[in-house]
Each structure stands twice: as structure tokens, then as C-alpha cells.
């Protein structure tokens, strides 16, 4: 049904091809406006619906980069924006959560798209019955838009910085809301189609909500905006606190009660398929990850193998590990979302300083405090770990291990041999060594640990011809 309305955003696209960057490119579909007008005509405020129920709404996050896989939206900003989005919608009872894994898309035509490629992007990647949001570099010259024909939201990375309200605005469109200045997008409406200050025509002009006062400002403005005059000669100022106005983000902080009621009715009506997913649970995360390895300001870590570890946090289902080239984390090297409390970085640059930090996550927890940050600097050498084939299988436990204790290496080897097990620190310096005997088949070896400082260490297993490294963490 929605496909029939394909032509509407295309027309605006043609009109705006040469236009300067706009705030919002949304044009409500006639079908959606009819639903809203119908809702408004039959509207009875229902206090019982307000504030009592939480609605869990799945959001599929599409992170779009260039063909080369560059330019992705900074995930730290993404989690923070999610957290802020839920604050913006707190009064509605809407609780947005990230649905499934993040969807990374490498496509320059989507990353910087016109309306045609934007349609393509959503056609090819939308997930059914959830809110689809695409973070791109340039969504057809806008900060963001909701496309009714493709039923998705696209937002510019630069308009999705912490503190921004573009996502709240576009999701408002998604759930049926027009701009507070609806009708002014295409020039000055007839006098009878302009909302009056006295409220007499509020129900069938502009956005049709009587608790959003007149607003004739279809461009970005800073509050308080200019004085305006309605057709009756009454002067007024637009209320810039509404997310659905075009006032600057800092001015906005609310949806009106009628707007909230309309969004709830939209969710429970035409969009009720979204509520069929099992509700995620909020968990109380009280700890912040403690960073274990590499130790802060470690140097000479391997380019092809640097083990990054942190403490597991109770309640966390995932962790967001961010590696950046600068201490403000604006220049992101890697955004990693993992269920492990470690990450084996295998593709680092040589002689490069990396800053890193970890945020614990759970489906409804994107606001948890991030760990302190640390840094390490790679050397320009490679670990031998990927280059040996002595063992079919090799693990070390416990990991982390206690200084002064011992660890057990469990292995499977096709051949037996006599050799050595050496403990190395992160710089490759040998700390201790003992003789070992490896048997053909499955076996285990106990290795004694000296009293060493906390951090990342390696056990190097060698015979006369070759060696293998395995890493582990030592705590006190
Ligand atoms: Zn808009």
C-alpha cells in the first residue's frame, strides 16, 4: 500500500536538488495525514492512557559508510543519542531499543544520497515491523527525513550528535506527527488555512492539534523567534519548545499531550505490529568495566595481535569497545560491539597511539557510564601467533590468572616433543622459562607464574624449530 505513494518524496527530491541544506525533508503522505485528521476528528483526551504503560519499540540501526567502509557514525554518539531519545519520549511511554545487530552498509551512493538512492537504500535494507533508521553522511541535503513511501528514517551523522533532537523529530513524523507549521512548507497558505491565535480553527488547520499554538516558521530559527501576525491581526510568537517545530535543537524539549496521544494511537493502530516482539528487560548495571590489558600507556604492542581485555560486568549482555586515534574519541579507529569481555585486535597500524574505553550494554541499557580510558602504542612488529601450527588447539586457564599462582595449558597436538614454556611480558621480554614435554594427542601443561604486575602476558611454547604464543591476563 505504501509503495503507491512513492512519487511524493521523489517530487520533493527534484525540487530540492539544488536547494541548500534543509533541516527536515519529510513530506507526510496523504494517507498518513488522513489517518491523523480522522484521529483528530474523533479525538477524546484520555487521561488514563497517559503515563501508565510502557511500549517497547524495536529500532533497526543501519550504519552506512562509503564503499571503502569509511565514515561510519560514531557508536558512542549512537548509544548516547538512543539514551536521549528515550528521555525525549519519556512522557509518551515509548521505550525504543536496538533491534538485533547493528547493520553496517558500505555504499557511497547511500552514504551521500539523493532521493532516488535513499529509496533504494530503504527498499533493500529495511526490516519489517520495526523502525528503520539509517545514519548517513548526507540524506538528500537534509539533517534528516522520514520517508512515508519507504517507511524509514535517514539522519545525517552531523545532526545526530549528543544533545541533538533530530531523531526525536523524525520519529515524531514516523508516528504520524506533522510539523507544527504544517501547510507553510510550500509558501503562505490562504488566510482560512492559517491557524489563528484565538484557537477557533485549530482543529482543522496546520497540524490539527489544539494544544500546539500557531507557528508560521518553516525554516530553522532560534528561540525566541520573530513576532508574527495571524489573519485576524493578532500577534504571537511561535513556541519553539516543540520537537516538531523548526526551532534549534536547544530550544526543544517536548511533544504536546495531543501529539503524544496521536503517537500512541498510531502505535496501537496502524503500527501495532511493532508491539508483537517480546519485550526486552531492563537490568540494573551497577559496575563500570575495569580495564585490564594492555596496561595504560603500554608500548610496542603487536600490530597484528593486541589483546584488549576488561572485567565482565554483571547484567551486561554486550560491550561497546571503542578505539580512537585521539583522547576525545572523535576520530574513531574501531567500534566493536561484542559479547566477550575482550577483543583481539588484529589490524592495527604500526607505531600508532590508540585510546580505548568500554561501555557495558544491555537491550534497554545504552546509558551506562563508560569506563575510564587508556592508551597504548603499537610497535612495528608482528606477533608470531598466526604463523605457527604446532597445536591444533590451545587454551589457557584460568584467565585472568593470579600472580604467583599457576595456569594450565590445555592442548591437542599431532606430534609430541620436548621444549620450553617461557612467560613474556607485553613488550616480549622473557620473565621465566621452564622445560615442558608435549605428548601427541590431547594433554595439559602446568606453568608456574612468577610474582608479576597486573597486565597482559604471553606464554611462548617452543621446540627447536618453531614456537607459539598464547596470551593471558594476570591480576593481583
Ligand atoms: Zn520534519
Boltz pocket constraint, residues with backbone or C-beta under 6 A from the ligand:
constraints:
  - pocket:
      binder: B
      contacts: [[A, 24], [A, 25], [A, 26], [A, 169], [A, 170], [A, 173], [A, 179], [A, 244]]
      max_distance: 6.0
